[in-house]
Amino acid sequence: HTTGLCVEQLIDEILQHTRQRAPVRALFESTSDLWNSSRDKDSVRDTLFLLRSIFEAFGITALVTDQAHQMGGDAGGSEHDYADLAECVIQLSMAESEGELRRFVGVHKHRGSDHAKELREFHIGPFGFRVERKAVGLSGILTGQTQGNLRQAGEEVLPSLDKVAELLRTLIEAGGTLQSIR
């Protein structure tokens, strides 16, 4: 194998570990390594399906990662896209906008749920992972070819919210209640 990964040994080790420790969660990083070990889509699909079956049989919640092979990621359909085997797919993307590299998160798929479908900008900083506003005003984020202006769209919405907040503050200070304002 080109990566030194032996799939049969991996499955055996996962089964042994699962029987000994009964984990509740598992992280499998990454399907890209499976792909690199065999370069056979059907073999990788079979292995992922077997892993899914093992995790389901033992009641384990599994997080499986896959590395996007282009700057912006893709909404799906890559040569080794196995999203159909997953219950939920969370996609992290990067795109250039306004001369800055920005990162976005979106729920690509969540089986059985009417999940939020918008992309949101996120930051990782000293206080951890922070999800920002909806990526309004931009298109082409998933391909890395963004068009539009994120700040401009936000600036159009935020001033009107500031006006509403100021109006409510003025009415409440004048002795009004929310019921009397209606």
C-alpha positions in Angstrom: 0.0 0.0 0.0 1.3 3.4 -0.9 0.6 4.9 2.6 1.5 1.8 4.6 -2.1 1.6 5.7 -3.5 -2.0 5.9 -7.3 -1.7 5.9 -7.8 -5.2 7.3 -5.5 -4.4 10.2 -7.2 -1.1 10.8 -10.6 -2.8 11.0 -9.3 -5.4 13.3 -7.8 -2.8 15.6 -11.0 -0.8 15.7 -13.0 -3.9 16.6 -10.6 -4.8 19.4 -10.5 -1.3 20.8 -14.3 -1.0 20.6 -14.8 -4.3 22.4 -12.3 -3.4 25.2 -13.2 0.2 25.9 -16.8 0.7 24.6 -16.3 4.2 23.3 -19.2 6.5 22.8 -17.6 8.7 20.1 -14.9 8.0 17.5 -12.9 10.3 15.2 -11.8 8.8 11.9 -9.3 11.0 10.2 -9.3 10.8 7.2 -11.1 9.1 4.2 -8.3 10.7 2.2 -5.9 8.2 3.7 -8.1 5.3 2.7 -8.2 6.7 -0.8 -4.4 7.0 -0.9 -4.0 3.5 0.3 -5.9 1.8 -2.5 -7.0 4.4 -5.2 -10.1 2.2 -5.7 -13.4 4.0 -5.1 -15.3 0.8 -4.6 -12.8 -0.5 -2.0 -12.9 2.7 -0.1 -16.7 2.8 -0.2 -16.9 -0.8 1.1 -14.5 0.1 3.9 -16.4 3.2 4.9 -19.7 1.2 4.8 -18.1 -1.5 7.1 -16.9 1.2 9.5 -20.3 2.8 9.5 -21.9 -0.6 10.3 -19.4 -1.2 13.1 -20.0 2.2 14.7 -23.8 1.8 14.4 -23.7 -1.8 15.9 -21.8 -0.5 18.9 -23.8 2.7 19.3 -20.8 4.9 18.6 -21.2 8.4 17.2 -18.5 8.8 14.6 -16.9 11.9 13.1 -15.3 11.1 9.8 -13.2 13.7 8.1 -12.3 14.1 4.4 -9.8 16.6 3.0 -11.1 18.8 0.2 -8.7 18.8 -2.7 -9.2 22.3 -4.0 -9.1 25.7 -2.4 -12.8 26.3 -1.9 -14.0 22.8 -1.5 -16.8 21.5 -3.6 -20.5 21.1 -2.9 -20.1 17.4 -3.7 -19.5 15.1 -6.6 -15.7 14.8 -6.3 -14.0 11.7 -7.4 -14.2 10.3 -3.8 -17.3 11.9 -2.3 -18.9 9.5 0.2 -21.5 11.9 1.7 -24.3 9.6 0.8 -23.0 7.2 3.5 -23.2 9.9 6.2 -26.1 11.0 8.4 -24.7 14.6 8.5 -22.1 16.4 6.5 -20.6 19.7 7.8 -18.5 21.4 5.2 -15.7 23.8 6.0 -14.6 26.1 3.1 -12.2 28.8 2.5 -12.6 31.6 0.0 -10.9 35.0 -0.8 -13.1 38.0 -0.4 -11.9 41.7 -0.2 -8.3 40.6 -0.3 -8.6 38.4 2.8 -8.8 34.6 3.1 -12.1 33.8 4.9 -13.4 30.6 6.3 -17.0 29.4 6.1 -19.0 26.6 7.6 -22.3 25.1 6.4 -24.4 22.0 6.9 -24.2 20.2 3.5 -26.5 17.4 4.6 -28.4 16.3 7.7 -30.6 13.3 7.0 -34.1 13.6 8.3 -33.8 17.3 9.2 -34.8 20.6 7.7 -31.4 22.0 8.6 -30.0 25.5 8.2 -28.7 25.7 4.6 -26.8 29.0 4.7 -23.1 29.4 4.9 -21.7 31.3 7.8 -18.3 32.8 8.3 -16.3 31.5 11.2 -13.2 32.4 13.1 -10.9 30.5 15.4 -9.3 32.8 18.0 -8.1 33.0 21.6 -11.7 32.3 22.8 -12.3 29.3 20.5 -14.5 28.7 17.5 -16.9 31.5 16.8 -19.6 31.4 14.0 -20.4 34.7 12.6 -23.2 36.2 10.5 -24.7 34.6 7.4 -22.6 35.1 4.3 -25.0 37.5 2.7 -23.9 39.3 -0.5 -21.4 36.7 -1.5 -21.6 33.9 -4.1 -19.2 31.3 -5.3 -17.9 30.5 -1.8 -17.8 26.8 -2.2 -15.7 27.0 -5.4 -13.3 29.6 -3.9 -14.4 32.1 -6.6 -16.3 34.6 -4.5 -18.1 37.5 -5.9 -19.8 40.3 -4.0 -19.0 42.1 -0.8 -19.7 40.5 2.7 -19.2 43.8 4.6 -21.4 45.8 2.4 -24.3 43.4 2.7 -23.8 43.4 6.5 -23.6 47.2 6.7 -26.9 47.5 4.8 -28.7 45.4 7.4 -27.0 46.5 10.6 -27.9 50.2 10.5 -31.6 49.4 10.2 -31.3 47.1 13.2 -29.6 49.9 15.1 -32.6 52.2 14.2 -35.1 49.6 15.5 -33.2 49.1 18.7 -33.0 52.9 19.3 -36.7 53.3 18.6 -37.6 50.6 21.1 -35.2 52.1 23.7 -36.9 55.5 23.2 -40.4 54.1 23.6 -39.5 52.1 26.7 -37.8 55.1 28.3 -40.9 57.1 27.6 -42.9 54.7 29.8 -44.3 52.5 27.1 -44.5 48.7 27.4 -44.2 46.3 24.5 -48.0 45.7 24.8 -48.8 49.4 24.6 -46.5 49.8 21.6 -48.4 47.2 19.6 
